[in-house]
C-alpha cells in the first residue's frame, strides 16, 4: 500500500531554488527487525512507481531476492514523478494552481536528497543493501558515493555513473517529440499526450533493441500484404504510447529526462574515478548482453572503478528491459549476493 510522508519544511534543490514543502510517496514490504539491520532500499527507474511488486515481477516474493519474509524493502517515488511525490502536477502554494511546466529543475542528487529525508523520517540509519537499475541505478550510485558509510551492500543493474552523450541524445529525441506537440505548455494535466506517446515509442526502441523486437513482434501471417495499422510492430508502438498516456504526464516525463542528463557522480568530487573510489559497500554490478543504453563494456568499466566490485552479465534478447524480463537469472545472482 502506498504511504505518504509530509515534510513540512523548505527543501532546497541543488540549483538553490526552494520547494516550500515535500510530499514523498513510498511503499514498504515485510517488517523491519529489532536492530533495523534488514533494510533493502530500491530506487526505481524513469516512469515506475514506489510499488516494486507492481513493476518488477517475481522479485518481491518468497524465495526471491527481495523476499519480504526476510527483508524490510523500501521504495520511494522519485521527485518530479507522477505517483505521489511532489512534482509538476502538485499545487504551487504561491499560485494555488499546479506547477506544470513551471516546476523547478532538479537533479539526480536532489532525488537522492529526498530519499535521505524519507530514510531519516522512518528512523532508518544504516541500510543493508541499496538496489538500483537504469535511472534507479543513477540514484543508487550517487547515494553510495555521497554517504558511503550508510550501506553494507550495493547493487547496480544496467546503469552508469554518468549520463553519456548517447543516453542524453536519446533523451533529447524524446523531448523533441513532446515539445513538437502544439499542446505542450498548456496548463492542463493531459497536455502533449500525442507527443508523450511518440516519446514513449522512441524510448521503447532503445529499451528493447532489434533482437527483442524481432523476437516478439513478427507478423502472425508472414508473407501476407497488410495495411500499415495491421503490422504488429506498428500496433505495438501505438499501444505502448497510449498506455503511458493513460498513467503519466508529459511535464513529469520531461523534467525527469532533464534530471537524467545532469547525472555525473564525479561533478564537484574530483572526477569519476575519485568519486567511485569513495564507495565502501560490497558491490555487485550487472550488465545485460544486448543493452544498447548501458552496454556491458560500460558496466564492466563501472565495476572496475568501484573498489572490490563484482560483475555479472545477464544473457538476454530483451535489451535494457532484460532486468525486468530475466527475473529468474537475476534472482539467482542477487539472492546469493544479498
C-alpha positions in Angstrom: 0.0 0.0 0.0 1.3 3.5 -0.9 2.1 5.7 2.1 2.9 9.4 2.1 5.4 11.3 4.3 4.8 15.1 4.5 7.9 17.1 5.0 6.6 20.4 6.1 9.8 22.3 5.8 11.5 24.0 2.9 13.5 21.7 0.7 16.5 23.3 -1.1 17.3 22.0 -4.6 20.8 21.8 -5.9 20.0 24.8 -8.1 19.4 26.9 -5.0 15.6 27.0 -5.6 13.5 26.0 -2.6 10.4 23.9 -2.6 8.2 25.1 0.3 7.5 21.5 1.4 7.6 17.9 0.2 5.2 15.1 -0.2 7.0 11.7 -0.6 5.1 8.6 -1.7 6.6 5.3 -0.7 5.9 1.6 -0.3 7.3 -0.9 2.2 7.2 -4.7 2.3 8.0 -7.0 5.2 8.9 -6.0 8.7 11.9 -4.1 10.0 13.7 -6.2 12.6 14.5 -5.1 16.1 18.1 -3.8 15.3 17.0 -2.4 11.9 19.6 -4.4 10.1 17.4 -5.9 7.4 16.6 -2.8 5.3 16.8 -3.1 1.5 16.2 0.2 -0.3 15.1 0.0 -4.0 15.5 3.0 -6.3 13.1 2.9 -9.2 13.5 3.9 -12.9 12.0 6.6 -15.2 8.2 6.1 -15.2 7.9 3.4 -12.5 6.4 4.0 -9.1 7.1 3.1 -5.5 5.3 -0.2 -5.7 8.2 -2.5 -6.6 6.0 -5.6 -6.7 3.9 -3.9 -9.4 6.7 -3.1 -11.9 9.4 -5.7 -11.1 7.8 -9.1 -11.5 8.8 -12.0 -9.3 11.3 -10.1 -7.1 9.2 -9.2 -4.0 8.2 -12.8 -3.4 9.1 -15.6 -1.1 12.5 -17.1 -2.0 13.3 -14.1 -4.3 16.0 -11.5 -3.7 13.5 -9.0 -2.3 11.8 -11.7 -0.1 9.5 -9.7 2.3 9.8 -12.5 4.9 13.4 -11.7 5.2 13.9 -8.1 4.2 12.2 -4.8 5.0 12.0 -3.4 1.5 11.5 0.3 0.9 11.0 2.2 -2.3 10.3 5.9 -2.6 8.7 7.5 -5.6 11.2 10.0 -7.1 11.0 13.7 -7.0 9.0 15.1 -10.0 7.2 11.8 -10.7 3.5 11.3 -11.4 2.9 8.9 -8.5 2.5 10.9 -5.3 5.8 12.7 -4.7 6.0 16.4 -5.2 6.2 17.2 -9.0 4.7 19.2 -11.8 1.1 18.3 -11.1 1.5 19.3 -7.4 -0.1 22.6 -6.4 2.3 25.5 -6.1 1.4 27.3 -2.9 2.4 30.6 -4.4 -0.3 30.4 -7.0 -2.8 27.9 -5.8 -2.6 26.0 -9.1 -0.4 23.1 -10.3 3.2 23.9 -11.3 3.0 22.1 -14.7 6.0 23.4 -16.7 7.0 25.9 -14.0 8.1 23.1 -11.7 11.8 23.9 -10.9 14.6 21.9 -12.5 16.1 19.3 -10.3 18.9 16.7 -10.4 19.6 13.1 -9.6 21.3 14.5 -6.4 18.0 16.1 -5.5 16.2 12.8 -5.9 18.8 11.2 -3.5 18.4 14.1 -1.0 14.6 13.3 -1.0 15.4 9.6 -0.3 17.6 10.8 2.7 14.7 12.9 4.1 12.4 9.8 4.0 15.0 7.4 5.4 15.7 9.7 8.3 12.0 10.2 8.9 11.5 6.4 9.0 14.3 6.1 11.5 16.4 4.2 9.1 20.1 4.7 9.6 22.4 2.0 8.1 20.9 0.2 5.1 21.8 -3.4 4.4 21.5 -3.1 0.7 20.8 -0.4 -1.9 19.5 -1.6 -5.2 19.0 0.4 -8.4 18.6 -0.3 -12.1 18.6 2.1 -15.0 17.8 5.6 -13.7 17.3 3.9 -10.3 21.0 2.9 -10.6 21.8 6.6 -11.1 20.3 7.3 -7.8 21.9 4.3 -6.1 25.4 5.1 -7.2 25.0 8.8 -6.3 23.7 7.9 -2.9 26.5 5.3 -2.3 29.1 7.9 -3.2 27.5 10.7 -1.1 27.0 8.6 2.0 29.3 5.6 1.7 29.1 4.8 5.5 25.3 4.1 5.2 25.4 1.0 3.1 26.6 -2.6 3.5 25.9 -3.7 0.0 25.2 -2.0 -3.3 23.5 -3.5 -6.4 23.8 -1.6 -9.7 22.0 -3.0 -12.7 22.1 -1.7 -16.3 23.2 1.8 -15.3 26.1 4.2 -15.3 28.0 6.7 -13.1 27.5 9.5 -15.6 24.9 10.2 -18.3 26.7 9.5 -21.6 26.3 11.6 -24.8 24.4 8.7 -26.3 22.0 8.5 -23.5 21.4 12.2 -23.4 20.8 12.1 -27.2 18.1 9.5 -26.6 16.5 11.8 -24.0 16.7 14.9 -26.3 15.0 13.0 -29.1 12.1 12.1 -26.8 11.9 15.7 -25.6 11.8 16.9 -29.2 8.8 14.7 -29.8 6.9 16.1 -26.8 7.8 19.7 -27.5 6.6 19.3 -31.1 3.1 18.6 -29.8 1.3 22.1 -30.1 -0.5 21.5 -26.8 2.8 21.2 -24.8 2.9 24.2 -22.4 -0.8 24.3 -21.9 -1.7 24.3 -18.2 -3.6 21.0 -18.0 -2.6 17.5 -17.0 -3.3 16.0 -20.3 -1.2 18.4 -22.4 1.1 16.9 -25.1 -0.4 13.4 -25.0 0.4 12.8 -28.7 4.0 14.0 -28.1 4.3 11.8 -25.0 3.1 8.7 -26.9 5.7 9.4 -29.6 8.4 9.9 -27.0 7.5 6.6 -25.3 7.6 4.8 -28.7 11.1 6.2 -29.3 12.2 5.2 -25.8 11.0 1.6 -26.3 13.2 1.1 -29.3 16.2 1.7 -27.1 14.8 -0.3 -24.2 14.3 -3.5 -26.2 16.5 -3.1 -29.3 16.4 -5.0 -32.6 16.7 -8.5 -31.1 13.8 -8.0 -28.7 11.5 -6.6 -31.4 12.4 -9.3 -34.0 11.7 -12.0 -31.4 8.4 -10.7 -30.2 6.8 -8.6 -32.9 6.9 -10.8 -36.0 3.8 -10.9 -38.1 1.4 -13.8 -37.3 0.9 -14.4 -41.0 4.2 -13.8 -42.8 4.0 -13.0 -46.5 0.5 -11.5 -46.2 0.0 -8.0 -47.6 -1.0 -5.8 -44.7 -2.1 -2.1 -44.3 0.1 -0.1 -42.0 -2.1 -0.3 -39.0 -2.2 -4.1 -39.2 1.5 -4.5 -38.9 2.2 -6.0 -35.5 5.2 -3.6 -34.7 3.0 -0.6 -35.6 0.1 -1.6 -33.4 2.6 -2.4 -30.6 4.2 1.1 -30.7 0.8 2.8 -30.8 -0.5 0.7 -27.9 2.6 1.3 -25.7 2.4 5.1 -26.4 -1.3 5.2 -25.4 -0.6 3.0 -22.4 1.8 5.5 -21.0 -0.5 8.4 -21.7 -3.2 6.7 -19.6 -0.9 6.7 -16.5 1.6 9.6 -16.8 2.0 13.2 -17.8 4.3 15.0 -20.2 5.6 17.5 -17.7 6.9 14.9 -15.3 8.4 13.0 -18.2 10.4 16.0 -19.5 11.6 17.1 -16.0 12.9 13.6 -15.2 14.6 13.3 -18.5 16.3 16.7 -17.8 17.4 15.3 -14.4 18.7 12.2 -16.1 21.0 14.4 -18.1 22.5 16.1 -15.0 23.8 12.7 -13.7 27.6 12.8 -13.0 28.9 11.4 -9.7 32.2 13.0 -10.5 30.9 16.5 -10.6 32.5 18.6 -7.8 34.2 15.5 -6.4 37.4 15.5 -8.4 36.1 13.3 -11.3 34.5 9.9 -11.7 37.5 7.8 -10.6 37.9 9.7 -7.4 34.2 9.7 -6.7 33.6 6.0 -7.3 36.6 5.2 -5.1 34.6 6.5 -2.1 32.1 3.6 -2.3 32.8 1.3 0.6 29.8 -1.0 0.2 30.3 -4.6 -1.1 29.1 -4.0 -4.7 27.5 -6.2 -7.4 27.2 -4.7 -10.9 25.0 -6.5 -13.5 25.2 -5.8 -17.3 22.9 -7.1 -20.0 24.3 -8.6 -23.2 22.0 -6.7 -25.5 21.6 -3.4 -23.6 22.1 -0.6 -26.1 21.7 2.2 -23.5 24.2 0.9 -20.9 26.3 -1.7 -22.9 28.2 -4.4 -21.0 31.5 -2.8 -21.7 30.4 0.3 -19.8 29.1 -1.8 -16.9 32.5 -3.7 -16.7 34.3 -0.3 -16.5 31.9 0.8 -13.8 32.7 -2.4 -11.8 36.5 -1.9 -12.3 36.2 1.6 -10.8 34.5 0.6 -7.6 36.8 -1.0 -5.0 36.2 -4.7 -4.9 33.1 -4.7 -7.0 31.9 -7.9 -8.7 30.5 -8.1 -12.2 27.8 -10.5 -13.6 26.3 -10.5 -17.0 22.7 -11.4 -17.9 22.3 -13.0 -21.3 19.1 -11.7 -22.7 17.4 -10.9 -26.1 15.4 -8.1 -24.5 18.0 -5.3 -24.3 17.8 -2.9 -21.4 14.5 -4.3 -20.4 16.2 -7.6 -19.7 16.4 -6.7 -16.0 12.6 -6.8 -15.9 12.2 -9.9 -18.0 15.0 -12.2 -16.8 13.9 -12.3 -13.2 14.9 -15.9 -12.6 18.5 -15.3 -13.6 18.5 -12.0 -11.7 17.2 -13.8 -8.6 19.9 -16.4 -8.9 22.6 -13.7 -8.8 21.1 -11.4 -6.2 19.6 -13.7 -3.7 23.0 -15.2 -3.1 24.7 -11.8 -3.0 22.3 -10.2 -0.5 
